Amino acid sequence: MKFASYQDASRDGQLVVVSRDLTQAVYPTHIANRLQQVLDDWNYLSPQLQDLSDLLNAGRLRNAFAFNPAQCMAPLPRAYQWARGGGFTSDAPLPTQTSSDSFFGAQDTFVCADANAGLDFSAELAVATSDIPQGCSPEKAIEGIRLVLLANHWALHLLNNHSTKDAGTAFAPVAVTPDELGEAWSQGRLHLTLQSTLNGRKVGLCDTGEDMTHHFGELIAALANSRKLSAGTLVGSGTVRSPSVEKNGQTDWPKGYHSIAEKRAMETQQDGNAVADFLHSGDAVRIEMKGRDGLGVFGAIAQDVAKPV
């Protein structure tokens, strides 16, 4: 199944079920109105939503309408918990909690008040969980993954004090159940190519399965090591990274990068000096992932950076 949340002047949006090819949608108001409601009562509501999704994909719903990504909020517009990081590092996975009270929609403009704030994007994957017990094993944690999402985490790299500040997270229009991903979803990893584009130029093409060091079951288990997690907890992979390769005595990253910080780290390792500039007003970021059929999986994150009005 695929879910989105349409803007309706509320904090949590109106739940819609979206077709597999992202062209049609339907309101499941007779079943549920909010995505968190579905996550809270998954075993009862998801079979009903699956029946509706099947009818939608078969073209058998008279009340279906054209899906409009521009009308979407984040699929889960606010979450009880959002923790990210560790999926693409060699260290032990340890997701870090960050702001979750209000997320950006996929096409929301990011307003940056300080042109010298060191604004950066970060392309990554995330999952939404069921209730997860304390001390859950990584293998069991995978069974608790209800939805897979695509995210762009905004950050400010404060160069004057060498720190990084959370600036919010945007999500692609659609959240997807693991079964919808077919063979691409395997043992807590999504084996598809993530595409990041900056100002119309592709800068990253990484395999989020092959290059992922710690799968989502490990990330969830690390987070649940000391306490249980509630349904609707969001866990992110952290910035998608690809390993370097040695060629003719030079270190290279042929799959590119998915954040400016990663690009600057590459430059430092190659030449001893980071020259890539962080983002400014007028810059545009696009992040998307296509399935093996060439169709979009989550819809695209397409955000512009702007000055305050």
Buried (B, 14 or more C-beta within 10 A) or exposed (E): BBBBBBEEEEEBBBBBBBBBEBEBBBBBEEBBBBBBBBBBEBEEBBEBBBEBBEBBBEEEBEEBEEBEBEBBBBBBBBBBBBBBBBBBBEEEBBBEEBEBEEBBBBBBEBEBEEEEBBBBBBBBBBBBBBBBEEEBBBEBBBEBBBBBBBBBBBBBBBEEEEEEEBBBBBBBBBBBBBEBBEEBBBEBBBBBBBBBBBEEEEBBBBBBBEBBBBBBBBBBBBBBEEEEBBBBBBBBBBBBBBEBEEEEEEEEBEBBBBBBBBBBBBBEEBEEEBEBEBBEBEBBBBBBBBBEEEEBBBBBBBBBBEEEE
